[in-house]
């Protein structure tokens, strides 16, 4: 009996021993061992955690085909089929880090993202309106970022040795033909759009996406807000005008609509603050904005936006050629319209569509001429009636191929119309210039994440212009690699094309696209509300427009471009140039309590031969050194905030006709030095949430000189500078609907 029991137990333990399967191995992240990883047989209680060296070992009584699972927080889970039959199983497991928008590396070469919800936010809409000296203008605030020049006598973003027209503005993917008010001689004009219209702002100073084109230097991409947060009414009163609007959110929160109006007249302000320029008609502007948002279905969203304005002014200056008897006169009446209709939604589980249509138009009436000081007789000699419109249709399909990876393909069509009529004494047209262009483009781009550390974005864009009768193909590539938890390295390359300025296309169509090739290398570190980035770049310009006009004739009288003696056959793409430099950016929202500050520095080395330039020189819109220091602080208990901005730039070249040809553009303006300040106070007036704002530009009243005007014989000159020593803005902004004080506090303290 004892022998039978011994045989039974021997067989029993032998069976148990046979049933146990030993599973062992090691877990790494591809390079280093991982400790604490949970390894188990799925749907069982058998498992273990990895040791300090990543090793693990356990036994299971499960039989047959099973699934082994390895999991660790922040990493993708690992699963593999195994067969439990008593034979030892040895596995080397490699876990890949799980990544999302917050963890994944991002393309940062040449790009500043400014969204209120985006990862690694650099700039927000609130930053724009609270940046001292910006006067609430998007462009004014972006000029404090590296790469942008401090240009005070022309509107636009002048980026890395490029003209203002080389930066294109896009709203919801659609090109804006005229984002600024019509140009006025030697006075920079504001942008047309309210920064709080947008939920996101992306400023790319180089190497931007293949989804956008026709900008040699950079792209400013603006995304409008979705549904209104709540129904509200607002009113604004300021030293320059009045405005108001309403937004209504329907109860089911699937649709919202709003309208706002504004009227601005500087006559009361200029009556109190003397100006350096005599305005025969004070600047006056009226505008209307309309928006409509609707959630079409579970995944679809429809947006409509429209903006129109009317701008008028007149100014007079002593004629530098005859200051005792004559004045030059400039009168402007301008109208503009911009509309934008877009739809976005999922076609199925993998494909998304973004489609849109837009229209931009400007209609300007300009009178140029002279007035005699001792007579009311008007001697205006030239009138310019100008109109330009752009109609656009665009569609982009996106295929999602992973957590963040995506493939985009799309196309767009633009129809542009340009016309300028020249008249004598405002009547009897003597010259009419006009042309139309059918512009088409296709593009494709892939954003592929190899893992949380490496992302690559190759793309290509092809364009065709009917007015030129030519096409271009522009390859682009961006790569980013995460060096550590908080730092990364990015590289961008790309070719960028732009049609010649319309003033040349009025005369000849036998031209080609202008071209710039960008190389950008960027290092960025973001940690604990501190951002540091350094970026080096190189731009190679080719096929720039070169004109036959002498430098003196064009500088002294730009209308010579429209002269009957002008020979258009000599306009060519013979210009070229380069721009290279290094930029630094530091932002700190942590060190000083309730304080946010940033410092940006740009070094630029650039030369070009183009336009009327007789040789390759540094252009008159480029400074070698630019520095900006922006400081903001908010006191929650007092509901009070203030800001200070200091901007400095080294002197820019200017044309002096008294210099010999080998000294062309060798003179320099004085350095640019400006201090701006602002303050805001959050309170209530009745039931209205109210923000009181005070802003002062050029606080110290320093004399800023942007260049010089010379007489025809070169014997007299006068500086081009500010219209007044300083500008003071006082505003009261009231909102009925919800108390936004806490939201404003949170935004200021983020």
Phi, psi and omega in degrees: 000318179297322179296321179296319179295319179297318178296320181297311181293326177296314178295321182296310181290332176294319178294316178299317179298321179292328184284337182281130177247125180271127180241127182214170179159205183214144180245130176226169174264020183105335179228309188251149177294150181242130180257144176085009178287134180273120178241129183205164172273126185302139179063033175217175178260006184270125179175179183198168174253149182288150181277184182300328179268009179086356183281157176210157177196132175201168180241151179225146177264002178296149181236151175085199184281123181228177178239124176269132184239136174233126183227149176203137183301130179090000181233152176293139180291153181246133177226139178209138178288139176226160177243115181269103180226017179098340179281140181300144178240125179241125183229137169254113187256133176242119180263140176256137183296132177286132180231150176221192183298330183279330184263332190288149173297148180235152175287118181239353181296116177078003189233137170243114176272139183222069181244150180282356180229353184287158176290156175049048184297131176259320188216136179241164176304325178296326177301323184297311185280342180259004176280115182300138179090347181278342183055031178071015181263134181304311181297320180300320179287320182293339177293346177274358178269154180297145179102332182269141180267152177269086180256122184252354183248004175217144178278161177112168176261114178263110192240125171049054176080011180254155175291166178298325182290348180279356174254122181257147180249134180233135174244119184051039177087351184260135181292136174260118185292319183225084183283351181240159173296155185304139184300141174237136184307120172068015178230116180292138181258151181284160169288157186275340196253142179287127183298333180281359171290338191251142174269342182210143179226122178242116179254113181254114181271005177168151176064041185279174190296152176290350177289346183233154182208186177064034173222115183290332186253308190200172179227133173251108186253119184245131178248123182284160180292161179270228179299147174299146181293326179193167174290138183201160175232138180226155180218138177231136176233131182213175180289351181243350180170195184222150178204165179191165180190168177226146173227134181237129176251120181292155190303322182282359177055040175245357183205142174216156179209152181202162177214143177219150179228153178214145176225127183231130179218120186271003181300313178299320181292314181294336176292332180269327184244108181301144180249155178279352180239140176273118177265115175288333171225121182296143179304132184219136184213136173231139181216157178224134175238140178227136175223149178217131180229136180213130173276109189286320179203200183299326185241350186263149180216132181245134178231140172226136178219139178219142179220134175220146177212162177229124186233133181217144174194164175215139179219155181225142177225149172301134179290120185297339179276345180202069188293340183278339187233335188237152171232141172275143183237142176223120177239137183227135167226116188231141174233146178215158179214136173224129176229150185211122177235121182227153175225137175224145180180167179273131175279323175202198185295337186244337187250136176240149177236137170234117182230149181199163174220144181214162176219128174239138178208142174224139179228112186243140171239117183236133174244127179239142177171204184227151177236140173275134183296328186263016182210150175275356181297130184266124182251030177301133186247336185228133172242141180236115174255111187240141175218141174214137180225153177219121175251137186221141170232143187208143175218138179227127175254134181239128177250116180276127186242007180181196181301313179235341183294145182204155175238130182237139177217142183193182181206158176213156178228136178230137172242115182247140179232128180232136178209138173224127177247132179252132183231161173256129182054030176080000180224178175053076178305132178250345177210138175228127179240134181201156173196160176234150180223129171261112187245126180234152177208150172230153183206154177214144182206139177240132173248106188241122177264111175293322174195193182290349184257336186232129174226142179230139180229086174276149179201166178211145180226134178237136185225152176220134178242125181289329181291328176271334185067030184222161179233166175218157175231125187239104174281148178216150182209133173229140180222140176225142179227127180279119182280324180208194183298328187236002184231157181205162178238133182230151177222141178222143176221147176183155171257139183225135184238155177209141176292150175299155178303147186300331182297335176275324181290340174299330186261320184212146177252001182275060181228172179238171174296143167281153188222143172222135175251128184251139168231125185225132175234129190225137169242133182221138176228126178232119181202134173054046179063027176235135180236131173227133177213145175229138186220134174246144183215159173216131178237132178246115180266136175222156174060034175288153183285131178240130183250159181274354183293144173292151181301321183294315185294325182280319181295318182283333182210088181300337180293350175301337178298336180256012182287151177292341180275356183284131182259102184290344182292345181266359173287134184214172172264038185276001181276160179200174179174184179209162172212134178213157181174183180226141182228144179235144178216129178228128176228137184223117178245015189240317192300314181257128184302132177059026184236146177225126176217154173217153180232129177231140178225139179229131169250128184231128172240113184213145174214153176202155167242118183195176178051235182266004184296129179277346181208171182280115183218170173290126184289162187285357179253015185236126173254145181290325184230136177221134181226135176227134175233118182242127182230132179223144176215143181230137180248101186301320182294327180269349186056040186231136177225155177215164179211151178225134177233130174242128179235134178225143175214142176292162184299145179260153177294153171214157184276124175244109185293348180276350179276148175292165186300329181283357176247020181302129180060031180271342179282155181231141173288163172298159177301150178267124179224119182220136172242127177241148180222150173210164177212148177220143183230127181263129183204193175234141168235107188065233178264007185263128168292130190229139174241122176260130187233138172229128179224139179227123176262150182049057186307319184279357178066030182289147182279110180263127180241120182264346182165193182221147169259137180244150172289166184300325181269001176077007184271341180234147176213158175220145183285150171260116185216207182286150175287338176206158184300323178207162178236131181246128179241128175236128184217152175230119184242119186242142182222128174252125180156308179203147178284112184264011184300313182295323177298317179295321178297313180300318180296320180291331185262000180297000000 
